[in-house]
Amino acid sequence: MRTTKRYGHRADVALTMWVKLARAGAVLAQKTGEQIRTFGLTPAQFGVLEILGHKGSMILGDLCRKSLVSGGNMTVVVDNLERLGLVERRRKRGDRRAIEVHLTARGRGLFERVFPSHASYVADLASVLTEEEQIRLGFLLKKLGTSLAGAGSPSPLRVRNTRKN
């Protein structure tokens, strides 16, 4: 006996996709989070090191946008990384109101030491998919994400009128 309520083919397909995406994302985040913690970092701290390690120094606001972390949370993350001696804040040349976050030599060393093993770990997790499947999935996820970010989603208040007159 089927226990799932049906909402029409289009909605059922979308809901099934969303549940699978959410579950896969949660498991991937949990597994990579466990591995990241072995480096003595939180996933948010590691994310900041990864961004700065690959992109270079960045204004705090841009760092928030790249990492999808709010300004308040980013302040705490950067404070903790600063306490660990991994990053430092500096006023931006030409605009003293802007604060840039830079990797310290210690932060750069940690990034260069741990990121290759993290990349290998993620590759191992993803190896259940072929390279072609990984590329296709990446394309589809980017298409979904950029579409939702650019166009927004349907109004949550929109309700179909199913009552017959």
Backbone as JSON Lines, residues from 0, in Angstrom:
{"i":0,"aa":"M","n":[0.83,-1.17,0.0],"ca":[0.0,0.0,0.0],"c":[0.89,1.25,0.0]}
{"i":1,"aa":"R","n":[0.58,2.16,-0.87],"ca":[1.35,3.4,-0.98],"c":[0.86,4.37,0.1]}
{"i":2,"aa":"T","n":[1.81,4.93,0.85],"ca":[1.43,5.83,1.93],"c":[1.7,7.29,1.58]}
{"i":3,"aa":"T","n":[2.37,7.55,0.46],"ca":[2.66,8.92,0.07],"c":[1.47,9.52,-0.66]}
{"i":4,"aa":"K","n":[1.07,10.69,-0.23],"ca":[-0.02,11.39,-0.89],"c":[0.46,11.86,-2.24]}
{"i":5,"aa":"R","n":[-0.38,11.82,-3.23],"ca":[-0.04,12.23,-4.59],"c":[-0.54,13.65,-4.83]}
{"i":6,"aa":"Y","n":[0.22,14.45,-5.56],"ca":[-0.12,15.84,-5.82],"c":[-0.17,16.16,-7.31]}
{"i":7,"aa":"G","n":[-0.2,15.15,-8.12],"ca":[-0.15,15.34,-9.57],"c":[1.25,15.02,-10.07]}
{"i":8,"aa":"H","n":[1.33,14.55,-11.29],"ca":[2.6,14.06,-11.84],"c":[3.72,15.1,-11.75]}
{"i":9,"aa":"R","n":[3.46,16.32,-12.18],"ca":[4.5,17.37,-12.2],"c":[5.03,17.63,-10.79]}
{"i":10,"aa":"A","n":[4.15,17.78,-9.82],"ca":[4.56,18.04,-8.44],"c":[5.24,16.82,-7.84]}
{"i":11,"aa":"D","n":[4.73,15.62,-8.12],"ca":[5.33,14.4,-7.58],"c":[6.77,14.24,-8.06]}
{"i":12,"aa":"V","n":[7.01,14.5,-9.34],"ca":[8.37,14.39,-9.89],"c":[9.28,15.42,-9.22]}
{"i":13,"aa":"A","n":[8.81,16.65,-9.09],"ca":[9.62,17.71,-8.48],"c":[9.91,17.42,-7.01]}
{"i":14,"aa":"L","n":[8.9,16.96,-6.28],"ca":[9.1,16.65,-4.86],"c":[10.07,15.49,-4.68]}
{"i":15,"aa":"T","n":[9.96,14.47,-5.52],"ca":[10.88,13.33,-5.45],"c":[12.32,13.79,-5.71]}
{"i":16,"aa":"M","n":[12.5,14.65,-6.71],"ca":[13.83,15.17,-7.02],"c":[14.36,15.97,-5.82]}
{"i":17,"aa":"W","n":[13.51,16.83,-5.26],"ca":[13.93,17.67,-4.15],"c":[14.34,16.84,-2.94]}
{"i":18,"aa":"V","n":[13.58,15.82,-2.61],"ca":[13.91,14.97,-1.45],"c":[15.24,14.26,-1.69]}
{"i":19,"aa":"K","n":[15.44,13.73,-2.89],"ca":[16.7,13.03,-3.19],"c":[17.88,13.98,-3.15]}
{"i":20,"aa":"L","n":[17.7,15.2,-3.69],"ca":[18.75,16.21,-3.67],"c":[19.09,16.6,-2.23]}
{"i":21,"aa":"A","n":[18.05,16.84,-1.43],"ca":[18.27,17.24,-0.04],"c":[18.97,16.14,0.75]}
{"i":22,"aa":"R","n":[18.54,14.9,0.56],"ca":[19.16,13.79,1.3],"c":[20.61,13.58,0.88]}
{"i":23,"aa":"A","n":[20.86,13.61,-0.42],"ca":[22.23,13.42,-0.91],"c":[23.12,14.56,-0.42]}
{"i":24,"aa":"G","n":[22.61,15.78,-0.47],"ca":[23.38,16.93,0.01],"c":[23.69,16.84,1.5]}
{"i":25,"aa":"A","n":[22.7,16.4,2.26],"ca":[22.9,16.27,3.71],"c":[23.94,15.21,4.03]}
{"i":26,"aa":"V","n":[23.89,14.08,3.35],"ca":[24.86,13.01,3.6],"c":[26.26,13.46,3.18]}
{"i":27,"aa":"L","n":[26.35,14.11,2.03],"ca":[27.65,14.6,1.56],"c":[28.21,15.64,2.53]}
{"i":28,"aa":"A","n":[27.37,16.55,3.01],"ca":[27.81,17.56,3.97],"c":[28.26,16.91,5.28]}
{"i":29,"aa":"Q","n":[27.52,15.91,5.72],"ca":[27.87,15.23,6.97],"c":[29.22,14.52,6.85]}
{"i":30,"aa":"K","n":[29.42,13.8,5.75],"ca":[30.67,13.07,5.57],"c":[31.86,14.0,5.38]}
{"i":31,"aa":"T","n":[31.7,15.05,4.56],"ca":[32.82,15.99,4.37],"c":[33.06,16.79,5.65]}
{"i":32,"aa":"G","n":[32.0,17.1,6.4],"ca":[32.16,17.8,7.67],"c":[32.99,17.0,8.66]}
{"i":33,"aa":"E","n":[32.73,15.69,8.72],"ca":[33.52,14.82,9.61],"c":[34.99,14.85,9.21]}
{"i":34,"aa":"Q","n":[35.26,14.78,7.91],"ca":[36.64,14.78,7.44],"c":[37.3,16.13,7.72]}
{"i":35,"aa":"I","n":[36.57,17.22,7.5],"ca":[37.1,18.56,7.74],"c":[37.45,18.75,9.22]}
{"i":36,"aa":"R","n":[36.64,18.21,10.11],"ca":[36.91,18.34,11.55],"c":[38.21,17.65,11.96]}
{"i":37,"aa":"T","n":[38.67,16.67,11.18],"ca":[39.95,16.03,11.5],"c":[41.11,17.01,11.33]}
{"i":38,"aa":"F","n":[40.87,18.12,10.61],"ca":[41.9,19.15,10.43],"c":[41.84,20.18,11.56]}
{"i":39,"aa":"G","n":[40.9,20.01,12.5],"ca":[40.74,20.96,13.6],"c":[39.96,22.19,13.21]}
{"i":40,"aa":"L","n":[39.16,22.09,12.15],"ca":[38.38,23.22,11.66],"c":[36.9,22.85,11.56]}
{"i":41,"aa":"T","n":[36.06,23.87,11.58],"ca":[34.65,23.65,11.28],"c":[34.48,23.73,9.76]}
{"i":42,"aa":"P","n":[33.38,23.2,9.23],"ca":[33.16,23.35,7.78],"c":[33.15,24.81,7.32]}
{"i":43,"aa":"A","n":[32.59,25.72,8.12],"ca":[32.58,27.14,7.74],"c":[34.01,27.71,7.71]}
{"i":44,"aa":"Q","n":[34.82,27.35,8.69],"ca":[36.21,27.82,8.7],"c":[36.97,27.26,7.5]}
{"i":45,"aa":"F","n":[36.77,25.98,7.23],"ca":[37.43,25.36,6.09],"c":[37.0,26.04,4.8]}
{"i":46,"aa":"G","n":[35.7,26.38,4.7],"ca":[35.19,27.05,3.51],"c":[35.89,28.37,3.26]}
{"i":47,"aa":"V","n":[36.12,29.13,4.32],"ca":[36.82,30.41,4.19],"c":[38.25,30.18,3.73]}
{"i":48,"aa":"L","n":[38.94,29.22,4.34],"ca":[40.32,28.91,3.91],"c":[40.35,28.47,2.45]}
{"i":49,"aa":"E","n":[39.37,27.67,2.05],"ca":[39.31,27.2,0.66],"c":[39.12,28.36,-0.3]}
{"i":50,"aa":"I","n":[38.21,29.25,0.01],"ca":[37.96,30.41,-0.87],"c":[39.21,31.28,-0.96]}
{"i":51,"aa":"L","n":[39.79,31.62,0.18],"ca":[40.98,32.48,0.17],"c":[42.17,31.76,-0.47]}
{"i":52,"aa":"G","n":[42.26,30.45,-0.26],"ca":[43.36,29.68,-0.84],"c":[43.29,29.62,-2.36]}
{"i":53,"aa":"H","n":[42.08,29.58,-2.89],"ca":[41.92,29.51,-4.34],"c":[41.73,30.86,-5.01]}
{"i":54,"aa":"K","n":[41.06,31.78,-4.34],"ca":[40.72,33.07,-4.97],"c":[41.62,34.21,-4.52]}
{"i":55,"aa":"G","n":[42.31,34.06,-3.41],"ca":[43.12,35.14,-2.88],"c":[42.34,36.0,-1.91]}
{"i":56,"aa":"S","n":[42.99,37.03,-1.41],"ca":[42.38,37.93,-0.43],"c":[41.06,38.47,-0.95]}
{"i":57,"aa":"M","n":[40.15,38.74,0.0],"ca":[38.82,39.14,-0.41],"c":[38.19,40.05,0.63]}
{"i":58,"aa":"I","n":[37.38,40.98,0.14],"ca":[36.62,41.85,1.03],"c":[35.62,40.98,1.78]}
{"i":59,"aa":"L","n":[35.38,41.32,3.03],"ca":[34.51,40.53,3.9],"c":[33.14,40.27,3.27]}
{"i":60,"aa":"G","n":[32.53,41.27,2.67],"ca":[31.22,41.1,2.04],"c":[31.24,40.1,0.9]}
{"i":61,"aa":"D","n":[32.3,40.16,0.08],"ca":[32.42,39.2,-1.03],"c":[32.63,37.79,-0.5]}
{"i":62,"aa":"L","n":[33.37,37.68,0.59],"ca":[33.6,36.38,1.22],"c":[32.27,35.79,1.71]}
{"i":63,"aa":"C","n":[31.41,36.63,2.25],"ca":[30.07,36.18,2.69],"c":[29.29,35.63,1.5]}
{"i":64,"aa":"R","n":[29.28,36.37,0.4],"ca":[28.52,35.93,-0.78],"c":[29.07,34.64,-1.36]}
{"i":65,"aa":"K","n":[30.38,34.51,-1.42],"ca":[30.99,33.3,-1.98],"c":[30.71,32.08,-1.11]}
{"i":66,"aa":"S","n":[30.66,32.29,0.19],"ca":[30.52,31.15,1.11],"c":[29.08,30.9,1.52]}
{"i":67,"aa":"L","n":[28.16,31.77,1.1],"ca":[26.74,31.64,1.46],"c":[26.54,31.67,2.98]}
{"i":68,"aa":"V","n":[27.34,32.49,3.65],"ca":[27.25,32.65,5.1],"c":[26.87,34.1,5.37]}
{"i":69,"aa":"S","n":[26.02,34.33,6.36],"ca":[25.59,35.69,6.69],"c":[26.75,36.49,7.28]}
{"i":70,"aa":"G","n":[26.61,37.82,7.26],"ca":[27.66,38.69,7.77],"c":[27.99,38.43,9.23]}
{"i":71,"aa":"G","n":[26.95,38.24,10.05],"ca":[27.18,37.97,11.46],"c":[27.93,36.67,11.69]}
{"i":72,"aa":"N","n":[27.55,35.64,10.97],"ca":[28.24,34.36,11.09],"c":[29.67,34.46,10.57]}
{"i":73,"aa":"M","n":[29.85,35.19,9.46],"ca":[31.19,35.32,8.89],"c":[32.13,36.03,9.86]}
{"i":74,"aa":"T","n":[31.61,37.02,10.57],"ca":[32.44,37.73,11.55],"c":[32.97,36.76,12.59]}
{"i":75,"aa":"V","n":[32.12,35.88,13.09],"ca":[32.54,34.89,14.09],"c":[33.56,33.93,13.49]}
{"i":76,"aa":"V","n":[33.3,33.45,12.27],"ca":[34.23,32.52,11.61],"c":[35.59,33.17,11.44]}
{"i":77,"aa":"V","n":[35.62,34.4,10.93],"ca":[36.89,35.09,10.7],"c":[37.57,35.41,12.04]}
{"i":78,"aa":"D","n":[36.79,35.8,13.05],"ca":[37.38,36.02,14.39],"c":[38.11,34.77,14.87]}
{"i":79,"aa":"N","n":[37.46,33.62,14.73],"ca":[38.07,32.36,15.19],"c":[39.3,31.99,14.36]}
{"i":80,"aa":"L","n":[39.24,32.2,13.05],"ca":[40.4,31.92,12.2],"c":[41.55,32.88,12.53]}
{"i":81,"aa":"E","n":[41.21,34.11,12.87],"ca":[42.23,35.09,13.26],"c":[42.9,34.66,14.57]}
{"i":82,"aa":"R","n":[42.09,34.2,15.52],"ca":[42.63,33.71,16.8],"c":[43.59,32.54,16.59]}
{"i":83,"aa":"L","n":[43.29,31.71,15.59],"ca":[44.15,30.57,15.28],"c":[45.39,30.98,14.48]}
{"i":84,"aa":"G","n":[45.45,32.25,14.08],"ca":[46.6,32.73,13.31],"c":[46.56,32.32,11.85]}
{"i":85,"aa":"L","n":[45.36,32.01,11.34],"ca":[45.24,31.52,9.96],"c":[44.87,32.61,8.96]}
{"i":86,"aa":"V","n":[44.2,33.66,9.44],"ca":[43.84,34.79,8.58],"c":[44.1,36.09,9.34]}
{"i":87,"aa":"E","n":[44.13,37.18,8.6],"ca":[44.18,38.51,9.2],"c":[43.31,39.45,8.38]}
{"i":88,"aa":"R","n":[42.78,40.44,9.09],"ca":[41.99,41.49,8.45],"c":[42.9,42.68,8.21]}
{"i":89,"aa":"R","n":[42.7,43.33,7.05],"ca":[43.43,44.56,6.74],"c":[42.47,45.53,6.05]}
{"i":90,"aa":"R","n":[42.66,46.8,6.31],"ca":[41.89,47.81,5.58],"c":[42.33,47.78,4.13]}
{"i":91,"aa":"K","n":[41.38,47.89,3.24],"ca":[41.69,47.86,1.81],"c":[42.34,49.18,1.39]}
{"i":92,"aa":"R","n":[43.37,49.07,0.6],"ca":[44.02,50.28,0.08],"c":[43.02,51.02,-0.81]}
{"i":93,"aa":"G","n":[42.98,52.31,-0.63],"ca":[42.09,53.12,-1.46],"c":[40.67,53.23,-0.91]}
{"i":94,"aa":"D","n":[40.29,52.34,-0.02],"ca":[38.95,52.4,0.59],"c":[39.06,51.85,2.0]}
{"i":95,"aa":"R","n":[39.39,52.72,2.93],"ca":[39.64,52.27,4.3],"c":[38.4,51.72,4.99]}
{"i":96,"aa":"R","n":[37.21,51.97,4.4],"ca":[35.99,51.42,4.99],"c":[35.89,49.91,4.75]}
{"i":97,"aa":"A","n":[36.49,49.45,3.66],"ca":[36.42,48.03,3.3],"c":[37.52,47.25,4.01]}
{"i":98,"aa":"I","n":[37.14,46.07,4.49],"ca":[38.09,45.21,5.19],"c":[38.32,43.97,4.34]}
{"i":99,"aa":"E","n":[39.59,43.71,4.06],"ca":[39.96,42.51,3.32],"c":[40.44,41.44,4.3]}
{"i":100,"aa":"V","n":[40.15,40.2,3.95],"ca":[40.63,39.06,4.74],"c":[41.72,38.38,3.93]}
{"i":101,"aa":"H","n":[42.85,38.15,4.57],"ca":[44.02,37.55,3.92],"c":[44.43,36.29,4.68]}
{"i":102,"aa":"L","n":[44.91,35.3,3.95],"ca":[45.55,34.14,4.59],"c":[46.9,34.59,5.14]}
{"i":103,"aa":"T","n":[47.22,34.13,6.32],"ca":[48.57,34.34,6.85],"c":[49.45,33.23,6.26]}
{"i":104,"aa":"A","n":[50.74,33.3,6.51],"ca":[51.64,32.24,6.06],"c":[51.2,30.9,6.67]}
{"i":105,"aa":"R","n":[50.8,30.95,7.93],"ca":[50.33,29.73,8.61],"c":[49.05,29.21,7.95]}
{"i":106,"aa":"G","n":[48.13,30.12,7.61],"ca":[46.89,29.73,6.94],"c":[47.15,29.14,5.57]}
{"i":107,"aa":"R","n":[48.05,29.75,4.83],"ca":[48.41,29.25,3.49],"c":[49.03,27.86,3.62]}
{"i":108,"aa":"G","n":[49.89,27.68,4.6],"ca":[50.52,26.37,4.81],"c":[49.5,25.3,5.15]}
{"i":109,"aa":"L","n":[48.55,25.63,6.03],"ca":[47.51,24.66,6.38],"c":[46.67,24.32,5.15]}
{"i":110,"aa":"F","n":[46.25,25.35,4.42],"ca":[45.46,25.12,3.21],"c":[46.2,24.19,2.24]}
{"i":111,"aa":"E","n":[47.45,24.48,1.98],"ca":[48.22,23.67,1.02],"c":[48.46,22.26,1.54]}
{"i":112,"aa":"R","n":[48.49,22.09,2.84],"ca":[48.71,20.76,3.41],"c":[47.43,19.92,3.4]}
{"i":113,"aa":"V","n":[46.28,20.53,3.71],"ca":[45.07,19.72,3.89],"c":[44.15,19.66,2.68]}
{"i":114,"aa":"F","n":[44.2,20.68,1.82],"ca":[43.22,20.68,0.72],"c":[43.39,19.51,-0.24]}
{"i":115,"aa":"P","n":[44.61,19.12,-0.6],"ca":[44.73,17.97,-1.51],"c":[44.07,16.69,-0.96]}
{"i":116,"aa":"S","n":[44.2,16.43,0.33],"ca":[43.55,15.24,0.89],"c":[42.04,15.4,0.91]}
{"i":117,"aa":"H","n":[41.55,16.62,1.14],"ca":[40.11,16.86,1.09],"c":[39.59,16.64,-0.32]}
{"i":118,"aa":"A","n":[40.3,17.17,-1.31],"ca":[39.88,16.99,-2.71],"c":[39.84,15.51,-3.07]}
{"i":119,"aa":"S","n":[40.82,14.77,-2.62],"ca":[40.85,13.33,-2.88],"c":[39.68,12.62,-2.2]}
{"i":120,"aa":"Y","n":[39.36,13.04,-0.98],"ca":[38.24,12.45,-0.24],"c":[36.92,12.7,-0.96]}
{"i":121,"aa":"V","n":[36.71,13.92,-1.41],"ca":[35.48,14.25,-2.15],"c":[35.42,13.44,-3.45]}
{"i":122,"aa":"A","n":[36.56,13.29,-4.12],"ca":[36.59,12.48,-5.35],"c":[36.22,11.03,-5.04]}
{"i":123,"aa":"D","n":[36.69,10.51,-3.92],"ca":[36.32,9.14,-3.53],"c":[34.82,9.03,-3.27]}
{"i":124,"aa":"L","n":[34.25,10.02,-2.57],"ca":[32.81,9.99,-2.31],"c":[32.01,10.04,-3.61]}
{"i":125,"aa":"A","n":[32.46,10.84,-4.54],"ca":[31.74,11.02,-5.81],"c":[31.97,9.88,-6.78]}
{"i":126,"aa":"S","n":[32.9,9.0,-6.49],"ca":[33.28,7.96,-7.45],"c":[32.18,6.93,-7.71]}
{"i":127,"aa":"V","n":[31.11,6.97,-6.94],"ca":[29.96,6.12,-7.24],"c":[29.35,6.52,-8.59]}
{"i":128,"aa":"L","n":[29.59,7.76,-8.99],"ca":[29.16,8.25,-10.31],"c":[30.35,8.23,-11.26]}
{"i":129,"aa":"T","n":[30.09,7.98,-12.53],"ca":[31.16,8.08,-13.51],"c":[31.55,9.55,-13.67]}
{"i":130,"aa":"E","n":[32.68,9.79,-14.28],"ca":[33.11,11.17,-14.53],"c":[32.05,11.91,-15.35]}
{"i":131,"aa":"E","n":[31.52,11.25,-16.35],"ca":[30.48,11.86,-17.19],"c":[29.23,12.19,-16.35]}
{"i":132,"aa":"E","n":[28.85,11.29,-15.45],"ca":[27.68,11.55,-14.59],"c":[27.94,12.73,-13.64]}
{"i":133,"aa":"Q","n":[29.17,12.81,-13.12],"ca":[29.52,13.92,-12.24],"c":[29.44,15.25,-12.99]}
{"i":134,"aa":"I","n":[29.93,15.27,-14.21],"ca":[29.89,16.49,-15.03],"c":[28.43,16.86,-15.33]}
{"i":135,"aa":"R","n":[27.64,15.89,-15.7],"ca":[26.22,16.14,-16.02],"c":[25.47,16.62,-14.78]}
{"i":136,"aa":"L","n":[25.7,15.97,-13.64],"ca":[25.04,16.39,-12.41],"c":[25.46,17.81,-12.04]}
{"i":137,"aa":"G","n":[26.73,18.12,-12.16],"ca":[27.21,19.48,-11.89],"c":[26.52,20.49,-12.78]}
{"i":138,"aa":"F","n":[26.38,20.17,-14.05],"ca":[25.7,21.06,-15.0],"c":[24.24,21.27,-14.58]}
{"i":139,"aa":"L","n":[23.56,20.18,-14.24],"ca":[22.15,20.27,-13.87],"c":[21.95,21.05,-12.57]}
{"i":140,"aa":"L","n":[22.82,20.83,-11.59],"ca":[22.71,21.56,-10.33],"c":[22.98,23.05,-10.53]}
{"i":141,"aa":"K","n":[23.96,23.37,-11.37],"ca":[24.23,24.78,-11.66],"c":[23.04,25.41,-12.38]}
{"i":142,"aa":"K","n":[22.46,24.69,-13.31],"ca":[21.28,25.2,-14.03],"c":[20.14,25.47,-13.05]}
{"i":143,"aa":"L","n":[19.89,24.55,-12.14],"ca":[18.84,24.72,-11.15],"c":[19.15,25.9,-10.24]}
{"i":144,"aa":"G","n":[20.36,25.95,-9.71],"ca":[20.74,27.01,-8.77],"c":[20.74,28.39,-9.39]}
{"i":145,"aa":"T","n":[21.33,28.53,-10.56],"ca":[21.37,29.86,-11.18],"c":[19.98,30.29,-11.62]}
{"i":146,"aa":"S","n":[19.17,29.37,-12.05],"ca":[17.8,29.71,-12.43],"c":[17.0,30.2,-11.23]}
{"i":147,"aa":"L","n":[17.11,29.49,-10.13],"ca":[16.38,29.9,-8.93],"c":[16.9,31.22,-8.37]}
{"i":148,"aa":"A","n":[18.22,31.41,-8.4],"ca":[18.8,32.63,-7.88],"c":[18.45,33.84,-8.75]}
{"i":149,"aa":"G","n":[18.41,33.62,-10.05],"ca":[18.14,34.73,-10.96],"c":[16.67,35.07,-11.1]}
{"i":150,"aa":"A","n":[15.87,34.06,-11.24],"ca":[14.45,34.29,-11.51],"c":[13.6,34.2,-10.26]}
{"i":151,"aa":"G","n":[14.17,33.71,-9.19],"ca":[13.36,33.49,-8.0],"c":[12.5,32.27,-8.21]}
{"i":152,"aa":"S","n":[11.66,32.02,-7.28],"ca":[10.77,30.87,-7.39],"c":[9.34,31.38,-7.36]}
{"i":153,"aa":"P","n":[8.41,30.53,-7.72],"ca":[7.02,30.96,-7.67],"c":[6.66,31.44,-6.27]}
{"i":154,"aa":"S","n":[5.76,32.37,-6.22],"ca":[5.33,32.92,-4.95],"c":[4.83,31.83,-4.02]}
{"i":155,"aa":"P","n":[5.29,31.84,-2.76],"ca":[4.81,30.82,-1.82],"c":[3.33,31.02,-1.5]}
{"i":156,"aa":"L","n":[2.81,32.18,-1.84],"ca":[1.41,32.45,-1.55],"c":[0.49,32.02,-2.69]}
{"i":157,"aa":"R","n":[1.1,31.68,-3.82],"ca":[0.3,31.27,-4.96],"c":[-0.34,29.92,-4.66]}
{"i":158,"aa":"V","n":[-1.62,29.87,-4.73],"ca":[-2.34,28.64,-4.49],"c":[-3.29,28.45,-5.65]}
{"i":159,"aa":"R","n":[-3.27,27.28,-6.21],"ca":[-4.19,27.0,-7.31],"c":[-5.62,26.88,-6.79]}
{"i":160,"aa":"N","n":[-6.51,27.42,-7.55],"ca":[-7.91,27.32,-7.2],"c":[-8.42,25.99,-7.73]}
{"i":161,"aa":"T","n":[-8.67,25.07,-6.82],"ca":[-9.12,23.74,-7.23],"c":[-10.62,23.57,-7.03]}
{"i":162,"aa":"R","n":[-11.26,24.6,-6.52],"ca":[-12.7,24.54,-6.3],"c":[-13.44,24.78,-7.6]}
{"i":163,"aa":"K","n":[-14.42,23.97,-7.87],"ca":[-15.21,24.13,-9.09],"c":[-16.43,24.96,-8.78]}
{"i":164,"aa":"N","n":[-16.75,25.9,-9.67],"ca":[-17.93,26.74,-9.48],"c":[-19.14,26.15,-10.1]}
